[in-house]
Amino acid sequence: MRIEDVSRVAAFADGDLGGNPAGVAFVEEVEDAAAMLRTAAAVGYSETAFLAPQGDAWRVRYFAPETEVPFCGHATIALGSELGRRFGAGVYRLLLNEAEITVEAIEEGAGRWGAVLQSPATWSKPLSPPLALALMGAFDLTPAQIDPRLPISLAHAGANHAVIPLASRARLAAMAYEFEPMKQRMLENDLTTISLIHFEAPRLFHARNPCAVGGGYDEPATAAAAAALGGLLRDLDWDGLGQGTATGGPIEIRQGFDMGVPSRLRVEFGSETGSSIRVSGLTREISA
């Protein structure tokens, strides 16, 4: 595969700014993992999506520069917008390694596209105390800096995410950690990202998502983590500050602002435990 054939798309853009870049490659088949891994490494983004037609659906595999990942939300938004550009607005069925989902391509006008994904099934549970303490230590967090309104959790929406709620927006902005030790800890515990969040209002969260296993110190926008957070909030029957239930959303997640790469993610979900989460956002094309 030629690197020139890979489209580059920023998902969850804030107008003409920001968004998380992903590669999108249309291929005849997705069986040569070694070749796709080489291409993903050459592209250099945290994830590149490879998709091939399969009946009335698309077979999709996601690769980080060093490994395959089971699901990547921002790359799904990116590939959804590319499907729209090539084949028109509508809902497309995607066959992943471990799940079947859909993505909807939406034309926003003036050549701009957005997309909506329906995540894989979700689940959540408290993060094991030893791992929670280890991660707090890795980020140099004290118990007083944790928001007691939400538990430190493990949330899943196609991939595993540790969720750590912070009491202070300033503390979120000051996030820092040692990359290689964090990468090793994430590999050992099967974590795709660590989602540090700050709850500002009943339907507004700020987030930062270290993705050391994918080569990213901090992710500008992470739809898989957003979907996992949505599932966690539903499991907790989260009602914000008593101003109505979060069920159904929409919830806005602002991510990447502390990196100078502003991104906005919209999250919606119903009341059925474990059911798919709806995550949407705008995209913008990136010149090679």
C-alpha positions as a Markdown table, in Angstrom:
| # | Residue | x | y | z |
|---|---|---|---|---|
| 1 | Met | 0.0 | 0.0 | 0.0 |
| 2 | Arg | 1.3 | 3.4 | -0.9 |
| 3 | Ile | 1.4 | 6.0 | 1.9 |
| 4 | Glu | 0.0 | 8.5 | -0.6 |
| 5 | Asp | -3.3 | 6.5 | -0.7 |
| 6 | Val | -4.1 | 7.0 | 3.0 |
| 7 | Ser | -6.5 | 9.9 | 3.7 |
| 8 | Arg | -5.8 | 12.1 | 6.7 |
| 9 | Val | -8.8 | 13.3 | 8.6 |
| 10 | Ala | -9.1 | 15.2 | 11.9 |
| 11 | Ala | -12.1 | 13.9 | 13.9 |
| 12 | Phe | -14.1 | 16.1 | 16.3 |
| 13 | Ala | -12.8 | 19.3 | 14.9 |
| 14 | Asp | -13.8 | 22.6 | 16.5 |
| 15 | Gly | -14.7 | 24.4 | 13.3 |
| 16 | Asp | -11.5 | 24.7 | 11.2 |
| 17 | Leu | -9.3 | 23.9 | 14.2 |
| 18 | Gly | -8.3 | 21.0 | 16.2 |
| 19 | Gly | -9.6 | 17.4 | 16.1 |
| 20 | Asn | -7.7 | 14.2 | 16.5 |
| 21 | Pro | -6.0 | 13.0 | 13.3 |
| 22 | Ala | -6.5 | 9.5 | 11.9 |
| 23 | Gly | -5.5 | 7.7 | 8.8 |
| 24 | Val | -8.2 | 6.1 | 6.6 |
| 25 | Ala | -7.2 | 3.5 | 4.0 |
| 26 | Phe | -9.6 | 1.8 | 1.6 |
| 27 | Val | -8.1 | -1.6 | 0.7 |
| 28 | Glu | -9.2 | -4.8 | -1.1 |
| 29 | Glu | -8.9 | -6.9 | 2.0 |
| 30 | Val | -7.8 | -6.5 | 5.6 |
| 31 | Glu | -5.9 | -9.8 | 6.1 |
| 32 | Asp | -2.2 | -8.6 | 5.9 |
| 33 | Ala | -1.7 | -7.4 | 9.4 |
| 34 | Ala | 2.0 | -6.9 | 9.0 |
| 35 | Ala | 1.5 | -4.6 | 5.9 |
| 36 | Met | -1.2 | -2.6 | 7.7 |
| 37 | Leu | 1.0 | -2.2 | 10.8 |
| 38 | Arg | 3.9 | -0.9 | 8.6 |
| 39 | Thr | 1.5 | 1.6 | 6.9 |
| 40 | Ala | 0.2 | 2.8 | 10.3 |
| 41 | Ala | 3.7 | 3.3 | 11.5 |
| 42 | Ala | 4.6 | 5.3 | 8.4 |
| 43 | Val | 1.4 | 7.5 | 8.8 |
| 44 | Gly | 2.4 | 8.1 | 12.4 |
| 45 | Tyr | -1.0 | 8.9 | 13.8 |
| 46 | Ser | -2.2 | 7.2 | 17.0 |
| 47 | Glu | -4.5 | 5.1 | 14.8 |
| 48 | Thr | -5.1 | 4.3 | 11.1 |
| 49 | Ala | -8.3 | 2.6 | 10.0 |
| 50 | Phe | -8.3 | 0.1 | 7.2 |
| 51 | Leu | -11.5 | -0.9 | 5.6 |
| 52 | Ala | -12.6 | -3.2 | 2.8 |
| 53 | Pro | -16.1 | -4.0 | 1.4 |
| 54 | Gln | -17.7 | -7.2 | 2.7 |
| 55 | Gly | -21.1 | -7.9 | 1.3 |
| 56 | Asp | -23.4 | -5.0 | 2.3 |
| 57 | Ala | -21.0 | -3.9 | 5.1 |
| 58 | Trp | -17.4 | -2.8 | 5.6 |
| 59 | Arg | -14.7 | -4.9 | 7.3 |
| 60 | Val | -12.6 | -2.6 | 9.5 |
| 61 | Arg | -9.3 | -3.1 | 11.4 |
| 62 | Tyr | -7.5 | -0.4 | 13.4 |
| 63 | Phe | -3.7 | -0.1 | 13.8 |
| 64 | Ala | -1.6 | 2.1 | 16.0 |
| 65 | Pro | 2.0 | 2.5 | 15.0 |
| 66 | Glu | 3.1 | -0.5 | 17.1 |
| 67 | Thr | 0.1 | -2.7 | 17.5 |
| 68 | Glu | -3.5 | -3.5 | 16.4 |
| 69 | Val | -6.3 | -2.1 | 18.6 |
| 70 | Pro | -9.8 | -3.6 | 18.7 |
| 71 | Phe | -11.7 | -0.3 | 18.3 |
| 72 | Cys | -10.8 | 3.4 | 17.8 |
| 73 | Gly | -13.6 | 5.9 | 18.0 |
| 74 | His | -12.0 | 8.9 | 16.4 |
| 75 | Ala | -10.7 | 6.8 | 13.5 |
| 76 | Thr | -14.3 | 5.5 | 13.1 |
| 77 | Ile | -15.6 | 9.1 | 12.8 |
| 78 | Ala | -12.8 | 9.8 | 10.3 |
| 79 | Leu | -13.7 | 6.8 | 8.2 |
| 80 | Gly | -17.4 | 7.6 | 8.4 |
| 81 | Ser | -16.8 | 11.0 | 6.9 |
| 82 | Glu | -14.7 | 9.5 | 4.2 |
| 83 | Leu | -17.4 | 7.0 | 3.4 |
| 84 | Gly | -19.7 | 9.9 | 3.0 |
| 85 | Arg | -17.4 | 11.8 | 0.7 |
| 86 | Arg | -17.0 | 8.7 | -1.5 |
| 87 | Phe | -20.5 | 7.2 | -1.4 |
| 88 | Gly | -22.9 | 9.8 | 0.1 |
| 89 | Ala | -24.6 | 10.5 | 3.4 |
| 90 | Gly | -26.1 | 7.5 | 5.2 |
| 91 | Val | -25.6 | 4.7 | 7.7 |
| 92 | Tyr | -22.9 | 2.2 | 7.1 |
| 93 | Arg | -22.5 | -1.1 | 8.8 |
| 94 | Leu | -19.0 | -1.9 | 10.1 |
| 95 | Leu | -17.6 | -5.4 | 11.0 |
| 96 | Leu | -14.8 | -5.1 | 13.6 |
| 97 | Asn | -12.7 | -7.8 | 15.1 |
| 98 | Glu | -14.9 | -8.3 | 18.1 |
| 99 | Ala | -18.1 | -6.3 | 17.4 |
| 100 | Glu | -20.5 | -5.0 | 14.8 |
| 101 | Ile | -21.4 | -1.3 | 14.8 |
| 102 | Thr | -22.7 | 1.4 | 12.5 |
| 103 | Val | -21.4 | 4.8 | 11.5 |
| 104 | Glu | -23.5 | 7.5 | 9.9 |
| 105 | Ala | -22.0 | 10.0 | 7.5 |
| 106 | Ile | -23.6 | 13.4 | 7.7 |
| 107 | Glu | -23.0 | 16.3 | 5.2 |
| 108 | Glu | -22.8 | 19.5 | 7.1 |
| 109 | Gly | -22.6 | 21.7 | 4.0 |
| 110 | Ala | -19.8 | 23.6 | 2.2 |
| 111 | Gly | -17.9 | 20.4 | 1.7 |
| 112 | Arg | -17.8 | 19.7 | 5.4 |
| 113 | Trp | -18.7 | 16.3 | 6.8 |
| 114 | Gly | -19.4 | 14.9 | 10.2 |
| 115 | Ala | -20.2 | 11.4 | 11.5 |
| 116 | Val | -22.0 | 9.6 | 14.2 |
| 117 | Leu | -20.9 | 6.3 | 15.5 |
| 118 | Gln | -22.8 | 3.7 | 17.6 |
| 119 | Ser | -20.3 | 2.2 | 19.9 |
| 120 | Pro | -19.9 | -1.5 | 20.8 |
| 121 | Ala | -21.6 | -2.6 | 24.0 |
| 122 | Thr | -20.5 | -1.0 | 27.2 |
| 123 | Trp | -19.8 | -2.1 | 30.8 |
| 124 | Ser | -18.1 | -0.5 | 33.8 |
| 125 | Lys | -16.9 | -1.4 | 37.2 |
| 126 | Pro | -14.7 | 0.1 | 40.0 |
| 127 | Leu | -11.0 | 0.1 | 39.1 |
| 128 | Ser | -9.1 | -2.3 | 41.4 |
| 129 | Pro | -7.7 | -0.4 | 44.4 |
| 130 | Pro | -4.1 | -1.3 | 43.7 |
| 131 | Leu | -4.3 | -0.1 | 40.1 |
| 132 | Ala | -6.1 | 3.0 | 41.1 |
| 133 | Leu | -3.4 | 3.9 | 43.6 |
| 134 | Ala | -0.7 | 3.1 | 41.1 |
| 135 | Leu | -2.2 | 5.4 | 38.5 |
| 136 | Met | -2.8 | 8.2 | 41.0 |
| 137 | Gly | 0.9 | 7.9 | 41.9 |
| 138 | Ala | 1.9 | 7.9 | 38.2 |
| 139 | Phe | 0.1 | 11.3 | 37.8 |
| 140 | Asp | 1.2 | 12.5 | 41.2 |
| 141 | Leu | -2.4 | 12.8 | 42.4 |
| 142 | Thr | -3.5 | 13.0 | 46.0 |
| 143 | Pro | -6.8 | 11.8 | 47.4 |
| 144 | Ala | -7.9 | 15.4 | 47.9 |
| 145 | Gln | -7.5 | 16.0 | 44.1 |
| 146 | Ile | -10.0 | 13.3 | 43.2 |
| 147 | Asp | -13.6 | 14.3 | 42.7 |
| 148 | Pro | -15.6 | 12.2 | 45.2 |
| 149 | Arg | -18.8 | 12.5 | 43.2 |
| 150 | Leu | -17.5 | 9.9 | 40.7 |
| 151 | Pro | -15.6 | 6.7 | 41.4 |
| 152 | Ile | -12.3 | 5.8 | 39.8 |
| 153 | Ser | -13.5 | 3.3 | 37.3 |
| 154 | Leu | -12.8 | 0.9 | 34.5 |
| 155 | Ala | -15.1 | 1.6 | 31.6 |
| 156 | His | -15.4 | -0.4 | 28.4 |
| 157 | Ala | -16.9 | 0.5 | 25.0 |
| 158 | Gly | -14.9 | -1.8 | 22.6 |
| 159 | Ala | -11.7 | -1.2 | 24.6 |
| 160 | Asn | -10.8 | -0.6 | 28.2 |
| 161 | His | -10.3 | 2.8 | 29.7 |
| 162 | Ala | -9.4 | 3.8 | 33.3 |
| 163 | Val | -11.5 | 6.8 | 34.3 |
| 164 | Ile | -10.1 | 9.2 | 37.0 |
| 165 | Pro | -12.3 | 12.2 | 38.0 |
| 166 | Leu | -10.4 | 15.3 | 39.1 |
| 167 | Ala | -11.9 | 17.9 | 41.4 |
| 168 | Ser | -10.0 | 20.8 | 39.8 |
| 169 | Arg | -10.0 | 22.0 | 36.2 |
| 170 | Ala | -6.5 | 23.5 | 36.8 |
| 171 | Arg | -5.2 | 20.1 | 38.0 |
| 172 | Leu | -6.5 | 18.5 | 34.8 |
| 173 | Ala | -4.6 | 21.2 | 32.7 |
| 174 | Ala | -1.4 | 20.4 | 34.7 |
| 175 | Met | -1.5 | 16.7 | 33.9 |
| 176 | Ala | 2.0 | 15.1 | 33.6 |
| 177 | Tyr | 3.5 | 11.6 | 33.7 |
| 178 | Glu | 6.5 | 9.6 | 32.7 |
| 179 | Phe | 5.8 | 8.1 | 29.3 |
| 180 | Glu | 7.6 | 4.7 | 29.2 |
| 181 | Pro | 6.5 | 3.5 | 32.7 |
| 182 | Met | 2.9 | 4.5 | 31.9 |
| 183 | Lys | 3.1 | 2.6 | 28.6 |
| 184 | Gln | 4.2 | -0.5 | 30.4 |
| 185 | Arg | 1.6 | -0.2 | 33.1 |
| 186 | Met | -1.1 | 0.2 | 30.4 |
| 187 | Leu | 0.1 | -2.8 | 28.5 |
| 188 | Glu | 0.1 | -4.9 | 31.6 |
| 189 | Asn | -3.4 | -3.9 | 32.5 |
| 190 | Asp | -5.0 | -3.9 | 29.0 |
| 191 | Leu | -5.8 | -0.2 | 29.1 |
| 192 | Thr | -6.2 | 1.7 | 25.8 |
| 193 | Thr | -6.3 | 5.1 | 27.4 |
| 194 | Ile | -6.5 | 6.6 | 30.8 |
| 195 | Ser | -9.3 | 9.1 | 30.9 |
| 196 | Leu | -8.7 | 12.0 | 33.2 |
| 197 | Ile | -11.9 | 14.0 | 33.5 |
| 198 | His | -13.3 | 17.1 | 35.2 |
| 199 | Phe | -17.0 | 17.6 | 35.6 |
| 200 | Glu | -17.9 | 21.3 | 35.1 |
| 201 | Ala | -21.7 | 21.2 | 34.7 |
| 202 | Pro | -24.4 | 18.6 | 34.4 |
| 203 | Arg | -23.8 | 18.0 | 30.7 |
| 204 | Leu | -20.2 | 19.4 | 30.3 |
| 205 | Phe | -17.0 | 17.4 | 30.9 |
| 206 | His | -13.4 | 18.3 | 30.2 |
| 207 | Ala | -11.1 | 15.4 | 29.4 |
| 208 | Arg | -7.5 | 14.4 | 28.8 |
| 209 | Asn | -6.6 | 11.0 | 27.5 |
| 210 | Pro | -3.1 | 9.7 | 27.7 |
| 211 | Cys | -2.7 | 6.9 | 25.1 |
| 212 | Ala | 0.9 | 5.8 | 25.7 |
| 213 | Val | 0.2 | 2.3 | 24.2 |
| 214 | Gly | -0.7 | 4.1 | 20.9 |
| 215 | Gly | 2.3 | 6.4 | 21.1 |
| 216 | Gly | 0.4 | 9.4 | 22.2 |
| 217 | Tyr | 1.3 | 11.4 | 25.3 |
| 218 | Asp | -2.1 | 13.0 | 25.2 |
| 219 | Glu | -5.0 | 12.5 | 22.7 |
| 220 | Pro | -6.8 | 15.5 | 21.2 |
| 221 | Ala | -10.1 | 13.6 | 21.1 |
| 222 | Thr | -11.0 | 10.1 | 22.0 |
| 223 | Ala | -14.4 | 8.8 | 21.0 |
| 224 | Ala | -13.9 | 5.3 | 22.5 |
| 225 | Ala | -13.2 | 6.9 | 25.9 |
| 226 | Ala | -16.2 | 9.2 | 25.4 |
| 227 | Ala | -18.4 | 6.2 | 24.7 |
| 228 | Ala | -17.0 | 4.4 | 27.7 |
| 229 | Leu | -17.7 | 7.5 | 29.9 |
| 230 | Gly | -21.2 | 7.6 | 28.6 |
| 231 | Gly | -21.7 | 4.0 | 29.6 |
| 232 | Leu | -20.2 | 4.6 | 33.0 |
| 233 | Leu | -22.5 | 7.6 | 33.7 |
| 234 | Arg | -25.5 | 5.5 | 32.7 |
| 235 | Asp | -24.4 | 2.7 | 35.0 |
| 236 | Leu | -24.1 | 5.2 | 37.8 |
| 237 | Asp | -27.5 | 6.8 | 37.0 |
| 238 | Trp | -25.5 | 10.0 | 37.0 |
| 239 | Asp | -27.6 | 13.1 | 37.6 |
| 240 | Gly | -24.9 | 15.8 | 37.7 |
| 241 | Leu | -25.7 | 18.2 | 40.4 |
| 242 | Gly | -29.3 | 17.2 | 40.9 |
| 243 | Gln | -30.4 | 19.1 | 37.7 |
| 244 | Gly | -31.9 | 16.2 | 35.9 |
| 245 | Thr | -30.7 | 12.8 | 34.7 |
| 246 | Ala | -27.9 | 12.5 | 32.3 |
| 247 | Thr | -29.7 | 9.6 | 30.5 |
| 248 | Gly | -30.2 | 10.4 | 26.9 |
| 249 | Gly | -27.8 | 13.3 | 26.9 |
| 250 | Pro | -26.5 | 15.0 | 25.0 |
| 251 | Ile | -23.3 | 15.5 | 27.0 |
| 252 | Glu | -20.5 | 17.6 | 25.6 |
| 253 | Ile | -16.9 | 16.6 | 26.2 |
| 254 | Arg | -14.2 | 19.2 | 25.5 |
| 255 | Gln | -10.8 | 17.7 | 24.9 |
| 256 | Gly | -7.5 | 18.9 | 23.5 |
| 257 | Phe | -7.9 | 22.5 | 24.7 |
| 258 | Asp | -4.9 | 22.1 | 27.0 |
| 259 | Met | -2.9 | 21.0 | 24.0 |
| 260 | Gly | -3.9 | 23.8 | 21.8 |
| 261 | Val | -5.9 | 21.3 | 19.6 |
| 262 | Pro | -9.5 | 22.1 | 20.6 |
| 263 | Ser | -12.0 | 19.2 | 20.0 |
| 264 | Arg | -15.6 | 18.7 | 20.8 |
| 265 | Leu | -17.4 | 15.4 | 21.3 |
| 266 | Arg | -21.2 | 14.9 | 21.7 |
| 267 | Val | -22.4 | 11.9 | 23.6 |
| 268 | Glu | -25.9 | 10.5 | 23.8 |
| 269 | Phe | -27.2 | 7.3 | 25.4 |
| 270 | Gly | -30.4 | 5.6 | 26.4 |
| 271 | Ser | -31.4 | 3.8 | 29.6 |
| 272 | Glu | -30.7 | 0.2 | 28.6 |
| 273 | Thr | -27.7 | -1.1 | 30.5 |
| 274 | Gly | -24.8 | -2.1 | 28.2 |
| 275 | Ser | -26.4 | -0.7 | 25.0 |
| 276 | Ser | -24.5 | 1.2 | 22.4 |
| 277 | Ile | -23.5 | 4.8 | 23.0 |
| 278 | Arg | -23.9 | 7.5 | 20.3 |
| 279 | Val | -20.9 | 9.7 | 19.7 |
| 280 | Ser | -20.8 | 12.4 | 17.1 |
| 281 | Gly | -18.6 | 15.2 | 15.8 |
| 282 | Leu | -17.3 | 17.2 | 12.8 |
| 283 | Thr | -14.3 | 16.4 | 10.8 |
| 284 | Arg | -11.8 | 18.3 | 8.7 |
| 285 | Glu | -9.4 | 17.2 | 6.0 |
| 286 | Ile | -5.6 | 17.3 | 6.6 |
| 287 | Ser | -3.2 | 17.9 | 3.8 |
| 288 | Ala | -0.6 | 15.1 | 3.5 |
